[in-house]
Amino acid sequence: MSRPPPLIRKRDLHNMLAAVVAAGAHIARVEVAADGAITITTTNAETINSANPEEELLKAIDARKNTLPNKAR
């Protein structure tokens, strides 16, 4: 009997965490539920739920880019 495919891959989780860090947040805790739901909690108590994490992370990155000087963009 073979294993079922994973609900989330390590690469996907790594990309999500890298996006959170790129957005300027500090990660306090990451929770992965048995059903594959991911919750990323930052040190400033903002929580990004996995309902649509990519969209939320992209918005956070865009907001962060708008605060950087032109050379850093």
MMTF fields as JSON, N, C-alpha, C and O atoms, coordinates in Angstrom:
{
  "mmtfVersion": "1.0.0",
  "mmtfProducer": "UNKNOWN",
  "numBonds": 291,
  "numAtoms": 292,
  "numGroups": 73,
  "numChains": 1,
  "numModels": 1,
  "chainsPerModel": [1],
  "groupsPerChain": [73],
  "chainIdList": ["A"],
  "bondAtomList": [4, 2, 8, 6, 12, 10, 16, 14, 20, 18, 24, 22, 28, 26, 32, 30, 36, 34, 40, 38, 44, 42, 48, 46, 52, 50, 56, 54, 60, 58, 64, 62, 68, 66, 72, 70, 76, 74, 80, 78, 84, 82, 88, 86, 92, 90, 96, 94, 100, 98, 104, 102, 108, 106, 112, 110, 116, 114, 120, 118, 124, 122, 128, 126, 132, 130, 136, 134, 140, 138, 144, 142, 148, 146, 152, 150, 156, 154, 160, 158, 164, 162, 168, 166, 172, 170, 176, 174, 180, 178, 184, 182, 188, 186, 192, 190, 196, 194, 200, 198, 204, 202, 208, 206, 212, 210, 216, 214, 220, 218, 224, 222, 228, 226, 232, 230, 236, 234, 240, 238, 244, 242, 248, 246, 252, 250, 256, 254, 260, 258, 264, 262, 268, 266, 272, 270, 276, 274, 280, 278, 284, 282, 288, 286],
  "bondOrderList": [1, 1, 1, 1, 1, 1, 1, 1, 1, 1, 1, 1, 1, 1, 1, 1, 1, 1, 1, 1, 1, 1, 1, 1, 1, 1, 1, 1, 1, 1, 1, 1, 1, 1, 1, 1, 1, 1, 1, 1, 1, 1, 1, 1, 1, 1, 1, 1, 1, 1, 1, 1, 1, 1, 1, 1, 1, 1, 1, 1, 1, 1, 1, 1, 1, 1, 1, 1, 1, 1, 1, 1],
  "groupList": [{"groupName": "MET", "atomNameList": ["N", "CA", "C", "O"], "elementList": ["N", "C", "C", "O"], "formalChargeList": [0, 0, 0, 0], "bondAtomList": [1, 0, 2, 1, 3, 2], "bondOrderList": [1, 1, 2], "singleLetterCode": "M", "chemCompType": "L-PEPTIDE LINKING"}, {"groupName": "SER", "atomNameList": ["N", "CA", "C", "O"], "elementList": ["N", "C", "C", "O"], "formalChargeList": [0, 0, 0, 0], "bondAtomList": [1, 0, 2, 1, 3, 2], "bondOrderList": [1, 1, 2], "singleLetterCode": "S", "chemCompType": "L-PEPTIDE LINKING"}, {"groupName": "ARG", "atomNameList": ["N", "CA", "C", "O"], "elementList": ["N", "C", "C", "O"], "formalChargeList": [0, 0, 0, 0], "bondAtomList": [1, 0, 2, 1, 3, 2], "bondOrderList": [1, 1, 2], "singleLetterCode": "R", "chemCompType": "L-PEPTIDE LINKING"}, {"groupName": "PRO", "atomNameList": ["N", "CA", "C", "O"], "elementList": ["N", "C", "C", "O"], "formalChargeList": [0, 0, 0, 0], "bondAtomList": [1, 0, 2, 1, 3, 2], "bondOrderList": [1, 1, 2], "singleLetterCode": "P", "chemCompType": "L-PEPTIDE LINKING"}, {"groupName": "LEU", "atomNameList": ["N", "CA", "C", "O"], "elementList": ["N", "C", "C", "O"], "formalChargeList": [0, 0, 0, 0], "bondAtomList": [1, 0, 2, 1, 3, 2], "bondOrderList": [1, 1, 2], "singleLetterCode": "L", "chemCompType": "L-PEPTIDE LINKING"}, {"groupName": "ILE", "atomNameList": ["N", "CA", "C", "O"], "elementList": ["N", "C", "C", "O"], "formalChargeList": [0, 0, 0, 0], "bondAtomList": [1, 0, 2, 1, 3, 2], "bondOrderList": [1, 1, 2], "singleLetterCode": "I", "chemCompType": "L-PEPTIDE LINKING"}, {"groupName": "LYS", "atomNameList": ["N", "CA", "C", "O"], "elementList": ["N", "C", "C", "O"], "formalChargeList": [0, 0, 0, 0], "bondAtomList": [1, 0, 2, 1, 3, 2], "bondOrderList": [1, 1, 2], "singleLetterCode": "K", "chemCompType": "L-PEPTIDE LINKING"}, {"groupName": "ASP", "atomNameList": ["N", "CA", "C", "O"], "elementList": ["N", "C", "C", "O"], "formalChargeList": [0, 0, 0, 0], "bondAtomList": [1, 0, 2, 1, 3, 2], "bondOrderList": [1, 1, 2], "singleLetterCode": "D", "chemCompType": "L-PEPTIDE LINKING"}, {"groupName": "HIS", "atomNameList": ["N", "CA", "C", "O"], "elementList": ["N", "C", "C", "O"], "formalChargeList": [0, 0, 0, 0], "bondAtomList": [1, 0, 2, 1, 3, 2], "bondOrderList": [1, 1, 2], "singleLetterCode": "H", "chemCompType": "L-PEPTIDE LINKING"}, {"groupName": "ASN", "atomNameList": ["N", "CA", "C", "O"], "elementList": ["N", "C", "C", "O"], "formalChargeList": [0, 0, 0, 0], "bondAtomList": [1, 0, 2, 1, 3, 2], "bondOrderList": [1, 1, 2], "singleLetterCode": "N", "chemCompType": "L-PEPTIDE LINKING"}, {"groupName": "ALA", "atomNameList": ["N", "CA", "C", "O"], "elementList": ["N", "C", "C", "O"], "formalChargeList": [0, 0, 0, 0], "bondAtomList": [1, 0, 2, 1, 3, 2], "bondOrderList": [1, 1, 2], "singleLetterCode": "A", "chemCompType": "L-PEPTIDE LINKING"}, {"groupName": "VAL", "atomNameList": ["N", "CA", "C", "O"], "elementList": ["N", "C", "C", "O"], "formalChargeList": [0, 0, 0, 0], "bondAtomList": [1, 0, 2, 1, 3, 2], "bondOrderList": [1, 1, 2], "singleLetterCode": "V", "chemCompType": "L-PEPTIDE LINKING"}, {"groupName": "GLY", "atomNameList": ["N", "CA", "C", "O"], "elementList": ["N", "C", "C", "O"], "formalChargeList": [0, 0, 0, 0], "bondAtomList": [1, 0, 2, 1, 3, 2], "bondOrderList": [1, 1, 2], "singleLetterCode": "G", "chemCompType": "PEPTIDE LINKING"}, {"groupName": "GLU", "atomNameList": ["N", "CA", "C", "O"], "elementList": ["N", "C", "C", "O"], "formalChargeList": [0, 0, 0, 0], "bondAtomList": [1, 0, 2, 1, 3, 2], "bondOrderList": [1, 1, 2], "singleLetterCode": "E", "chemCompType": "L-PEPTIDE LINKING"}, {"groupName": "THR", "atomNameList": ["N", "CA", "C", "O"], "elementList": ["N", "C", "C", "O"], "formalChargeList": [0, 0, 0, 0], "bondAtomList": [1, 0, 2, 1, 3, 2], "bondOrderList": [1, 1, 2], "singleLetterCode": "T", "chemCompType": "L-PEPTIDE LINKING"}],
  "groupTypeList": [0, 1, 2, 3, 3, 3, 4, 5, 2, 6, 2, 7, 4, 8, 9, 0, 4, 10, 10, 11, 11, 10, 10, 12, 10, 8, 5, 10, 2, 11, 13, 11, 10, 10, 7, 12, 10, 5, 14, 5, 14, 14, 14, 9, 10, 13, 14, 5, 9, 1, 10, 9, 3, 13, 13, 13, 4, 4, 6, 10, 5, 7, 10, 2, 6, 9, 14, 4, 3, 9, 6, 10, 2],
  "groupIdList": [1, 2, 3, 4, 5, 6, 7, 8, 9, 10, 11, 12, 13, 14, 15, 16, 17, 18, 19, 20, 21, 22, 23, 24, 25, 26, 27, 28, 29, 30, 31, 32, 33, 34, 35, 36, 37, 38, 39, 40, 41, 42, 43, 44, 45, 46, 47, 48, 49, 50, 51, 52, 53, 54, 55, 56, 57, 58, 59, 60, 61, 62, 63, 64, 65, 66, 67, 68, 69, 70, 71, 72, 73],
  "secStructList": [7, 7, 7, 7, 7, 7, 1, 1, 7, 2, 2, 2, 2, 2, 2, 2, 2, 2, 2, 2, 2, 2, 6, 6, 7, 7, 3, 3, 3, 3, 3, 3, 7, 6, 6, 1, 7, 3, 3, 3, 3, 3, 6, 6, 1, 7, 3, 3, 3, 6, 6, 1, 2, 2, 2, 2, 2, 2, 2, 2, 2, 2, 2, 2, 2, 2, 2, 1, 7, 4, 4, 4, 7],
  "xCoordList": [0.847, 0.0, 0.894, 1.805, 0.639, 1.479, 0.88, -0.296, 1.714, 1.263, 0.445, 0.672, -0.501, -1.22, -0.292, 0.675, -0.569, 0.275, 0.169, -0.882, 1.241, 1.201, 0.235, 0.046, -0.368, -1.278, -0.511, -1.0, 0.682, 1.542, 2.966, 3.385, 3.685, 5.072, 5.997, 5.667, 7.151, 8.151, 8.506, 8.677, 8.618, 8.941, 7.877, 8.209, 6.599, 5.511, 5.562, 5.382, 5.807, 5.903, 7.105, 7.014, 8.215, 9.409, 9.128, 9.541, 8.433, 8.11, 7.198, 7.369, 6.229, 5.338, 6.109, 5.919, 6.982, 7.758, 8.731, 8.934, 9.326, 10.233, 9.487, 10.033, 8.254, 7.454, 7.104, 7.097, 6.816, 6.512, 7.735, 7.617, 8.892, 10.13, 10.437, 10.86, 10.23, 10.461, 9.524, 9.864, 8.35, 7.394, 7.783, 7.154, 8.809, 9.298, 8.755, 8.987, 8.043, 7.487, 8.465, 9.265, 8.39, 9.19, 8.272, 7.244, 8.632, 7.774, 7.93, 9.039, 6.8, 6.798, 6.457, 7.047, 5.491, 5.059, 4.401, 3.759, 4.573, 3.921, 3.191, 3.775, 1.915, 1.118, 0.603, 0.048, 0.787, 0.248, -0.713, -0.3, -1.983, -3.013, -3.022, -2.433, -3.681, -3.761, -4.459, -4.188, -5.353, -6.051, -5.27, -5.749, -4.069, -3.229, -3.337, -2.643, -4.193, -4.337, -3.08, -2.553, -2.61, -1.384, -1.718, -2.43, -1.197, -1.343, 0.047, 0.813, 0.366, 1.657, 1.392, 0.66, 1.98, 1.808, 3.111, 4.183, 3.007, 4.191, 4.328, 3.401, 5.48, 5.727, 4.853, 4.647, 4.332, 3.447, 1.983, 1.088, 1.749, 0.429, -0.482, -1.697, 0.065, -0.738, -0.743, 0.297, -1.882, -1.985, -2.414, -3.349, -1.729, -2.079, -2.62, -1.878, -3.906, -4.51, -4.31, -4.09, -4.383, -4.071, -5.241, -5.149, -6.331, -7.446, -6.981, -7.321, -6.209, -5.607, -4.312, -4.222, -3.306, -2.094, -1.285, -0.645, -1.305, -0.496, -0.934, -0.098, -2.244, -2.755, -2.406, -1.996, -2.569, -2.243, -0.758, -0.375, 0.073, 1.512, 1.948, 2.811, 1.363, 1.717, 1.316, 2.043, 0.172, -0.238, 0.748, 1.102, 1.19, 2.147, 3.484, 4.117, 3.907, 5.168, 5.047, 5.958, 3.936, 3.737, 3.723, 4.293, 3.077, 3.04, 4.439, 4.799, 5.228, 6.604, 7.46, 8.274, 7.287, 8.062, 7.771, 8.658, 6.538, 6.167, 6.813, 6.865, 7.303, 7.94, 9.459, 10.13, 10.013, 11.455, 11.915, 11.153, 13.161, 13.7, 13.808, 13.829, 13.876, 13.896, 15.048, 14.877, 16.207, 17.359, 17.08, 17.602, 16.28, 16.005, 14.91, 14.744, 14.17, 13.072, 13.601, 12.835],
  "yCoordList": [-1.179, 0.0, 1.243, 1.353, 2.152, 3.343, 4.491, 4.481, 5.465, 6.65, 7.567, 7.623, 8.28, 9.282, 10.471, 10.665, 11.257, 12.421, 13.429, 13.54, 14.159, 15.117, 16.261, 16.661, 16.777, 17.913, 19.197, 20.084, 19.294, 20.449, 19.946, 19.002, 20.586, 20.191, 21.143, 22.305, 20.629, 21.432, 22.673, 23.756, 22.521, 23.639, 24.738, 25.923, 24.343, 25.322, 26.083, 27.301, 25.365, 26.002, 26.948, 28.055, 26.511, 27.35, 28.644, 29.718, 28.556, 29.744, 30.696, 31.913, 30.15, 30.993, 31.727, 32.925, 30.997, 31.607, 32.651, 33.691, 32.383, 33.351, 34.624, 35.72, 34.492, 35.661, 36.484, 37.714, 35.811, 36.523, 37.313, 38.473, 36.69, 37.364, 38.514, 39.585, 38.303, 39.36, 40.541, 41.676, 40.278, 41.349, 42.139, 43.148, 41.687, 42.415, 41.93, 42.561, 40.83, 40.297, 39.3, 38.68, 39.16, 38.178, 37.042, 37.271, 35.838, 34.68, 34.212, 33.957, 34.105, 33.625, 32.136, 31.38, 31.725, 30.323, 29.941, 30.763, 28.696, 28.135, 26.884, 26.01, 26.795, 25.617, 24.985, 25.671, 23.68, 22.934, 21.904, 20.998, 22.033, 21.125, 19.832, 19.76, 18.835, 17.533, 17.613, 16.8, 18.581, 18.737, 19.584, 19.834, 20.029, 20.808, 22.305, 23.049, 22.77, 24.203, 24.731, 24.109, 25.881, 26.467, 27.811, 28.622, 28.04, 29.326, 29.826, 29.145, 31.035, 31.661, 32.839, 33.76, 32.816, 33.891, 34.668, 34.09, 35.996, 36.837, 37.416, 37.327, 38.006, 38.517, 39.705, 39.99, 40.407, 41.53, 41.102, 41.929, 39.817, 39.215, 39.29, 39.151, 39.503, 39.4, 37.939, 37.28, 37.434, 36.041, 35.971, 36.655, 35.143, 34.918, 33.503, 32.543, 33.363, 32.041, 31.497, 32.258, 30.201, 29.576, 29.51, 28.806, 30.209, 30.19, 30.679, 30.085, 31.757, 32.264, 32.969, 34.189, 32.234, 32.872, 33.592, 34.603, 33.085, 33.713, 35.153, 36.051, 35.371, 36.718, 37.653, 38.793, 37.173, 37.99, 38.317, 39.44, 37.335, 37.553, 38.511, 39.359, 38.384, 39.306, 40.738, 41.678, 40.906, 42.246, 42.805, 43.983, 41.956, 42.405, 42.777, 43.752, 42.006, 42.309, 43.617, 44.445, 43.809, 45.052, 46.252, 47.297, 46.102, 47.201, 47.493, 48.654, 46.455, 46.625, 47.31, 48.173, 46.937, 47.546, 49.035, 49.818, 49.422, 50.823, 51.69, 52.912, 51.08, 51.846, 51.886, 52.611, 51.111, 51.062, 52.185, 52.625, 52.658, 53.636, 53.033, 51.81, 53.854, 53.373, 52.418, 51.492, 52.596, 51.72, 50.29, 49.342, 50.119, 48.793, 48.057, 46.854, 48.719, 48.079, 47.269, 46.644],
  "zCoordList": [0.0, 0.0, 0.0, 0.82, -0.894, -0.991, -0.192, 0.172, 0.063, 0.802, -0.103, -1.312, 0.486, -0.315, -0.574, 0.162, -1.596, -1.861, -0.716, -0.085, -0.446, 0.661, 0.372, -0.777, 1.433, 1.277, 1.004, 0.303, 1.554, 1.302, 1.157, 1.826, 0.283, 0.064, 0.791, 1.024, 1.141, 1.846, 1.03, 1.59, -0.277, -1.162, -1.077, -1.036, -1.051, -0.962, 0.355, 0.384, 1.44, 2.752, 2.788, 3.318, 2.228, 2.179, 1.415, 1.853, 0.282, -0.5, 0.261, 0.188, 0.992, 1.793, 2.881, 3.091, 3.571, 4.647, 4.105, 4.73, 2.958, 2.342, 1.965, 2.087, 1.511, 1.161, 2.396, 2.343, 3.503, 4.745, 5.207, 5.603, 5.155, 5.553, 4.595, 5.032, 3.299, 2.312, 2.524, 2.19, 3.076, 3.358, 4.605, 4.923, 5.304, 6.466, 7.793, 8.824, 7.786, 9.035, 9.651, 8.949, 10.941, 11.662, 12.076, 12.713, 11.722, 11.966, 13.408, 13.876, 14.102, 15.475, 15.53, 16.302, 14.695, 14.745, 13.424, 12.769, 13.054, 11.872, 12.311, 12.952, 11.969, 12.311, 11.026, 10.167, 10.9, 9.767, 10.333, 11.057, 10.011, 10.521, 9.71, 8.632, 10.23, 9.575, 8.222, 7.338, 8.052, 6.774, 5.776, 4.67, 6.154, 5.258, 5.425, 4.733, 6.327, 6.562, 7.247, 8.17, 6.783, 7.317, 7.939, 7.346, 9.139, 9.801, 10.151, 10.833, 9.67, 9.944, 10.867, 10.505, 12.057, 13.026, 13.109, 13.29, 12.974, 13.043, 14.446, 15.251, 14.737, 16.083, 16.426, 17.605, 15.431, 15.726, 15.725, 15.551, 15.919, 16.121, 14.9, 15.038, 13.723, 12.516, 12.1, 12.137, 11.712, 11.31, 9.858, 9.442, 9.09, 7.701, 7.618, 7.824, 7.32, 7.215, 5.817, 4.876, 5.678, 4.412, 3.447, 2.441, 3.705, 2.768, 1.397, 0.374, 1.379, 0.148, 0.517, 0.383, 0.979, 1.494, 0.434, 0.723, -0.794, -1.831, -2.072, -2.184, -2.151, -2.388, -1.229, -1.449, -0.001, 1.163, 1.219, 1.545, 0.9, 0.936, -0.163, 0.061, -1.341, -2.424, -2.084, -2.403, -1.442, -1.011, 0.008, -0.043, 0.934, 1.951, 1.318, 1.722, 0.336, -0.341, -1.116, -1.078, -1.816, -2.561, -1.622, -1.934, -0.484, 0.49, 1.001, 1.197, 1.217, 1.686, 0.622, 0.95, -0.649, -1.729, -1.857, -2.195, -1.59, -1.708, -0.631, -0.774, 0.435, 1.513, 1.367, 2.103, 0.421, 0.232, -0.693, -1.554, -0.525, -1.462, -2.86, -3.0, -3.874, -5.27, -5.547, -6.34, -4.935, -5.182, -4.709, -5.296, -3.676, -3.113, -3.87, -3.668, -4.717, -5.439, -6.528, -7.261]
}
